[in-house]
Amino acid sequence: MTVSPRLFREGVIGGLIGATMVAVWFLIYDAARGAPFRTPTLLGSAALQGVQNPQAVPVSTGLVVQYTVLHGVVFALVGILIAFLIVSAQRQPARLLMLVIALLCFEVFFLAVVVWLAQPVLDDVAWWAILLGNVLAAGGMLAYFFVGHRALGRALLGPRSRVAQEGFVAGALGAAAVAVWFLLYDTAAGAPLRTPALLGAAVFEGLRDPAALTISLPLILKYTLVHGAAFVVFGWLAAGLLALGDREPRLLYAFVMLFVCFEVFCFAMIAVLFQWLLEALAWWTILAANLLAALAMLGYLLRKHRVAWRAFLSAP
């Protein structure tokens, strides 16, 4: 494999962007737990010294610096590999599949190393936090590479890149609409952030008694991430249907039904699985939140597909 100076530079920069995103994520995660730099200290101890009892490892500037350097070097090497695969895919599109495989292997490998060599760390650091850190890093690195190679991204991904972008933005808008609505509602009720904490406790801790709720930032953060991911997946599905509707406007009936089913499903799921939540949350607040999310997503998506929507409305 021949690595040009430009490719080497882009790979190193992309890798360091990924490493920085992981570092910032764990700084936020640790600060929310009231223990800044706890995670890099534990991972550094596991990688460089071996650790059996995480509780006995104090936060150490030396360990944090050593692990940060090791972490940056590994990500820089991964960045160089990704840069090579992205550029070479311009000549051989099949290598795009290698890129996907490489990223998946990177995620699996990192988790496997933590489980195998630093399993005690998982008693102190949640596995999902490690996985999410690497997902954020992969997303940041790919964003950097494809911004620098926009023509390549369009050639490789074609219309799928538009669907992915539209779905992501639509999902993020829907999730933000729900979050802002409940923030305003909870603030007006004198209990800011109560709703995401309540839903997070129900999902992650099996809470059944609203009176026993303890509002905590880690719980809110976990629920917010799951909430956002669910909306993004829904946004991708909606954007995919609209892309098909550009070619066959009658398929927009399926798009409309998707949003109707979305409203019914969200309310029915709470009513069936978490019925007690309806005693703590007024049913109309849940309905209003989902309607606001649907309006935000529809407003964005339909602006992108006006021609298909006009054809659908004018169809006999």
DRENLUM-548820 format. One record per residue (C-alpha): x, y, z; residue number from 1. Coordinates in nm, 4 decimals. Layout:
# residues N
((X,Y,Z),NUM)
...
This chain:
# residues 316
((0.0000,0.0000,0.0000),1)
((0.1424,0.3370,-0.1098),2)
((0.0567,0.6276,0.1186),3)
((0.1175,0.9745,-0.0266),4)
((0.2048,1.2661,0.2048),5)
((-0.1436,1.4130,0.1517),6)
((-0.3098,1.0810,0.2296),7)
((-0.0937,1.0400,0.5385),8)
((-0.1783,1.3936,0.6552),9)
((-0.5521,1.3474,0.5983),10)
((-0.5468,1.0119,0.7742),11)
((-0.3671,1.1495,1.0785),12)
((-0.5985,1.4519,1.1015),13)
((-0.9079,1.2333,1.0614),14)
((-0.7805,0.9920,1.3252),15)
((-0.7080,1.2724,1.5696),16)
((-1.0576,1.4105,1.5116),17)
((-1.1963,1.0693,1.6063),18)
((-0.9720,1.0492,1.9116),19)
((-1.0780,1.3979,2.0194),20)
((-1.4461,1.3111,1.9902),21)
((-1.3957,1.0064,2.2119),22)
((-1.1995,1.2146,2.4642),23)
((-1.4643,1.4889,2.4749),24)
((-1.7439,1.2312,2.5054),25)
((-1.5778,1.0626,2.8044),26)
((-1.4996,1.3992,2.9618),27)
((-1.8732,1.4789,2.9482),28)
((-1.9642,1.1269,3.0652),29)
((-1.7212,1.1377,3.3585),30)
((-1.8172,1.4931,3.4556),31)
((-2.1838,1.3889,3.4628),32)
((-2.0870,1.1133,3.7082),33)
((-1.8895,1.3601,3.9186),34)
((-1.5518,1.1992,3.8377),35)
((-1.3681,1.3926,3.5618),36)
((-1.0990,1.1922,3.3746),37)
((-1.2029,0.8704,3.5467),38)
((-1.2455,0.6709,3.2226),39)
((-0.9063,0.7531,3.0605),40)
((-0.7399,0.6776,3.3934),41)
((-0.9038,0.3338,3.4136),42)
((-0.8356,0.2510,3.0480),43)
((-0.4772,0.3698,3.0833),44)
((-0.4282,0.1587,3.3935),45)
((-0.5776,-0.1450,3.2179),46)
((-0.3688,-0.0985,2.9028),47)
((-0.0375,-0.0099,3.0663),48)
((-0.0440,-0.1651,3.4133),49)
((-0.3292,-0.4122,3.4338),50)
((-0.6183,-0.3482,3.6702),51)
((-0.8138,-0.5872,3.8919),52)
((-0.9980,-0.3443,4.1180),53)
((-1.1123,-0.0239,3.9453),54)
((-1.2151,0.1304,4.2760),55)
((-0.8510,0.1193,4.3901),56)
((-0.7257,0.3211,4.0911),57)
((-0.7048,0.6949,4.1683),58)
((-0.7293,0.9544,3.8928),59)
((-0.3730,1.0140,3.7739),60)
((-0.2488,1.2845,3.5362),61)
((0.0338,1.0559,3.4245),62)
((-0.2007,0.7728,3.3305),63)
((-0.4375,1.0136,3.1542),64)
((-0.1518,1.1592,2.9444),65)
((-0.0034,0.8171,2.8602),66)
((-0.3384,0.6725,2.7589),67)
((-0.4260,0.9843,2.5569),68)
((-0.1031,0.9492,2.3554),69)
((-0.1616,0.5764,2.2971),70)
((-0.5235,0.6420,2.2092),71)
((-0.4251,0.9168,1.9604),72)
((-0.1636,0.6983,1.7879),73)
((-0.4090,0.4104,1.7422),74)
((-0.6742,0.6409,1.5992),75)
((-0.4199,0.8049,1.3669),76)
((-0.3284,0.4624,1.2250),77)
((-0.6963,0.3776,1.1803),78)
((-0.7446,0.7169,1.0124),79)
((-0.4685,0.6456,0.7611),80)
((-0.6326,0.3128,0.6738),81)
((-0.9739,0.4772,0.6284),82)
((-0.8230,0.7562,0.4147),83)
((-0.6559,0.4986,0.1899),84)
((-0.9787,0.2991,0.1481),85)
((-1.1842,0.6110,0.0724),86)
((-0.9444,0.7394,-0.1924),87)
((-0.8845,0.3981,-0.3505),88)
((-1.2622,0.3426,-0.3679),89)
((-1.2692,0.6137,-0.6344),90)
((-1.0913,0.3721,-0.8671),91)
((-1.2342,0.0514,-0.7228),92)
((-1.5838,0.1065,-0.5717),93)
((-1.5756,-0.2444,-0.4212),94)
((-1.3319,-0.1101,-0.1616),95)
((-1.6170,0.0892,-0.0104),96)
((-1.7379,-0.2432,0.1294),97)
((-1.3924,-0.2905,0.2793),98)
((-1.4319,0.0478,0.4473),99)
((-1.7608,-0.0573,0.6078),100)
((-1.6069,-0.3874,0.7185),101)
((-1.3022,-0.2050,0.8589),102)
((-1.5205,0.0292,1.0670),103)
((-1.7328,-0.2576,1.2002),104)
((-1.4199,-0.4567,1.2861),105)
((-1.2775,-0.1515,1.4620),106)
((-1.5864,-0.1267,1.6845),107)
((-1.5930,-0.5007,1.7594),108)
((-1.2172,-0.5158,1.8169),109)
((-1.2170,-0.2286,2.0653),110)
((-1.5017,-0.3762,2.2685),111)
((-1.3400,-0.7209,2.2552),112)
((-1.0105,-0.5804,2.3846),113)
((-1.1871,-0.4061,2.6712),114)
((-1.3806,-0.7220,2.7620),115)
((-1.0746,-0.9453,2.7320),116)
((-0.7937,-0.7336,2.8771),117)
((-0.9816,-0.4813,3.0879),118)
((-1.3024,-0.6528,3.1925),119)
((-1.2934,-0.5019,3.5438),120)
((-1.3245,-0.1592,3.3796),121)
((-1.6773,-0.2533,3.2685),122)
((-1.7752,-0.2613,3.6349),123)
((-1.7055,0.1125,3.6456),124)
((-1.7654,0.2290,3.2872),125)
((-2.0867,0.1296,3.1082),126)
((-2.0308,-0.0774,2.7933),127)
((-2.2719,0.1432,2.5987),128)
((-2.0624,0.4499,2.6818),129)
((-1.7548,0.2855,2.5261),130)
((-1.9513,0.1748,2.2205),131)
((-2.1092,0.5171,2.1766),132)
((-1.7702,0.6864,2.2037),133)
((-1.6368,0.4780,1.9163),134)
((-1.9508,0.5335,1.7077),135)
((-1.9114,0.9101,1.7542),136)
((-1.5466,0.8817,1.6545),137)
((-1.6291,0.6823,1.3396),138)
((-1.8984,0.9340,1.2444),139)
((-1.6655,1.2294,1.2974),140)
((-1.3853,1.0721,1.0952),141)
((-1.6143,0.9819,0.8035),142)
((-1.7652,1.3314,0.8067),143)
((-1.4171,1.4839,0.7811),144)
((-1.3087,1.2542,0.4983),145)
((-1.6237,1.2956,0.2926),146)
((-1.6263,1.6740,0.3360),147)
((-1.2766,1.6704,0.1864),148)
((-1.3890,1.4341,-0.0928),149)
((-1.7424,1.5515,-0.1684),150)
((-1.7362,1.4446,-0.5319),151)
((-1.6201,1.1005,-0.4233),152)
((-1.8976,1.0778,-0.1645),153)
((-2.1608,1.1624,-0.4241),154)
((-2.0130,0.9157,-0.6737),155)
((-1.9912,0.6338,-0.4181),156)
((-2.3169,0.6845,-0.2376),157)
((-2.5233,0.8465,-0.5111),158)
((-2.8836,0.9166,-0.4124),159)
((-2.8404,0.7139,-0.0915),160)
((-2.6291,0.9956,0.0526),161)
((-2.9221,1.2343,0.0044),162)
((-3.1611,0.9893,0.1718),163)
((-2.9193,0.9408,0.4627),164)
((-2.8726,1.3158,0.5079),165)
((-3.2436,1.3979,0.4830),166)
((-3.3397,1.1146,0.7175),167)
((-3.0819,1.2152,0.9753),168)
((-3.1832,1.5827,0.9739),169)
((-3.5542,1.4956,0.9835),170)
((-3.5027,1.2540,1.2730),171)
((-3.2940,1.5081,1.4632),172)
((-3.5629,1.7739,1.4141),173)
((-3.8332,1.5364,1.5391),174)
((-3.6314,1.4373,1.8447),175)
((-3.5502,1.8018,1.9199),176)
((-3.9174,1.9011,1.8921),177)
((-4.0165,1.6386,2.1509),178)
((-3.7261,1.7306,2.3799),179)
((-3.8035,2.1043,2.3689),180)
((-4.1766,2.0427,2.4248),181)
((-4.1193,1.8345,2.7379),182)
((-3.8526,2.0740,2.8630),183)
((-4.1057,2.3583,2.8437),184)
((-4.3796,2.1426,2.9961),185)
((-4.1616,2.0210,3.2844),186)
((-4.0287,2.3708,3.3507),187)
((-4.3820,2.5105,3.3624),188)
((-4.4740,2.2328,3.6076),189)
((-4.1764,2.3236,3.8282),190)
((-3.9788,2.0035,3.7616),191)
((-3.7298,2.0601,3.4765),192)
((-3.6126,1.7425,3.2950),193)
((-3.8568,1.5222,3.4877),194)
((-4.0080,1.3591,3.1777),195)
((-3.6838,1.2336,3.0135),196)
((-3.5643,1.1148,3.3543),197)
((-3.8962,0.9344,3.4104),198)
((-3.8884,0.7682,3.0679),199)
((-3.5210,0.6805,3.1103),200)
((-3.5857,0.5217,3.4493),201)
((-3.8720,0.3206,3.3003),202)
((-3.6609,0.1961,3.0093),203)
((-3.3249,0.1362,3.1782),204)
((-3.4070,0.0756,3.5444),205)
((-3.7577,-0.0714,3.5302),206)
((-3.9042,0.2048,3.7457),207)
((-4.2733,0.1567,3.8242),208)
((-4.3306,0.4125,4.0971),209)
((-4.2997,0.7766,3.9774),210)
((-4.2612,0.8896,4.3384),211)
((-3.9339,0.6971,4.3600),212)
((-3.7803,0.8840,4.0664),213)
((-3.4409,1.0454,4.1158),214)
((-3.3537,1.2893,3.8360),215)
((-2.9926,1.2382,3.7287),216)
((-2.7916,1.3662,3.4337),217)
((-2.6551,1.0213,3.3270),218)
((-3.0092,0.8823,3.3146),219)
((-3.1323,1.1780,3.1085),220)
((-2.8316,1.1494,2.8773),221)
((-2.8868,0.7774,2.8166),222)
((-3.2523,0.8261,2.7363),223)
((-3.1794,1.1245,2.5118),224)
((-2.9353,0.9170,2.3061),225)
((-3.1826,0.6289,2.2638),226)
((-3.4622,0.8766,2.1892),227)
((-3.2505,1.0514,1.9246),228)
((-3.1370,0.7245,1.7645),229)
((-3.4967,0.6000,1.7354),230)
((-3.6051,0.9205,1.5643),231)
((-3.3100,0.9093,1.3235),232)
((-3.3971,0.5518,1.2217),233)
((-3.7571,0.6603,1.1646),234)
((-3.6306,0.9608,0.9671),235)
((-3.4264,0.7345,0.7396),236)
((-3.7308,0.5179,0.6750),237)
((-3.9437,0.8229,0.5914),238)
((-3.6741,0.9708,0.3659),239)
((-3.6399,0.6380,0.1853),240)
((-4.0140,0.6271,0.1160),241)
((-4.0075,0.9833,-0.0134),242)
((-3.7167,0.8995,-0.2436),243)
((-3.9254,0.6162,-0.3873),244)
((-4.2206,0.8534,-0.4074),245)
((-4.0216,1.0816,-0.6368),246)
((-4.0408,0.8042,-0.8957),247)
((-4.3871,0.6721,-0.8091),248)
((-4.6039,0.9381,-0.6326),249)
((-4.8649,0.6803,-0.5295),250)
((-4.6127,0.5439,-0.2821),251)
((-4.6673,0.8611,-0.0809),252)
((-4.9784,0.6879,0.0557),253)
((-4.7345,0.4600,0.2383),254)
((-4.5471,0.7673,0.3613),255)
((-4.8677,0.9152,0.5071),256)
((-4.9588,0.5825,0.6676),257)
((-4.6096,0.5616,0.8167),258)
((-4.6633,0.8838,1.0099),259)
((-5.0121,0.7808,1.1209),260)
((-4.8784,0.4469,1.2450),261)
((-4.5920,0.6307,1.4162),262)
((-4.8369,0.8352,1.6242),263)
((-5.0513,0.5322,1.7144),264)
((-4.7518,0.3094,1.7892),265)
((-4.5842,0.5543,2.0296),266)
((-4.8996,0.6066,2.2317),267)
((-4.9989,0.2383,2.2249),268)
((-4.6535,0.1266,2.3387),269)
((-4.6709,0.3489,2.6458),270)
((-5.0295,0.2426,2.7159),271)
((-4.9444,-0.1293,2.6932),272)
((-4.5879,-0.1541,2.8292),273)
((-4.5734,0.1458,3.0626),274)
((-4.9369,0.2075,3.1508),275)
((-4.8401,0.3564,3.4842),276)
((-4.6668,0.6402,3.2961),277)
((-5.0070,0.7721,3.1942),278)
((-5.0677,0.8417,3.5635),279)
((-4.7516,1.0532,3.5789),280)
((-4.7763,1.2086,3.2307),281)
((-5.0977,1.3503,3.0905),282)
((-5.1909,1.1621,2.7722),283)
((-5.2329,1.4865,2.5789),284)
((-4.8706,1.5885,2.6452),285)
((-4.7460,1.2682,2.4801),286)
((-4.9823,1.3159,2.1867),287)
((-4.8820,1.6812,2.1498),288)
((-4.5130,1.5910,2.1570),289)
((-4.5527,1.3356,1.8794),290)
((-4.7640,1.5734,1.6711),291)
((-4.4982,1.8452,1.7032),292)
((-4.2299,1.5950,1.6020),293)
((-4.4355,1.4819,1.3020),294)
((-4.4949,1.8425,1.1923),295)
((-4.1247,1.9284,1.2232),296)
((-4.0208,1.6240,1.0209),297)
((-4.2938,1.6692,0.7588),298)
((-4.2140,2.0367,0.7198),299)
((-3.8517,1.9564,0.6449),300)
((-3.9040,1.6486,0.4258),301)
((-4.1878,1.7855,0.2131),302)
((-3.9854,2.0961,0.1296),303)
((-3.7279,1.8623,-0.0225),304)
((-3.9862,1.6731,-0.2309),305)
((-4.2358,1.9361,-0.3450),306)
((-4.2706,1.7973,-0.6973),307)
((-4.3660,1.4470,-0.5819),308)
((-4.6049,1.5896,-0.3211),309)
((-4.7824,1.8078,-0.5803),310)
((-4.8139,1.5064,-0.8124),311)
((-4.9599,1.3041,-0.5247),312)
((-5.2156,1.5721,-0.4344),313)
((-5.3220,1.6225,-0.7973),314)
((-5.3512,1.2512,-0.8751),315)
((-5.7089,1.1325,-0.9506),316)
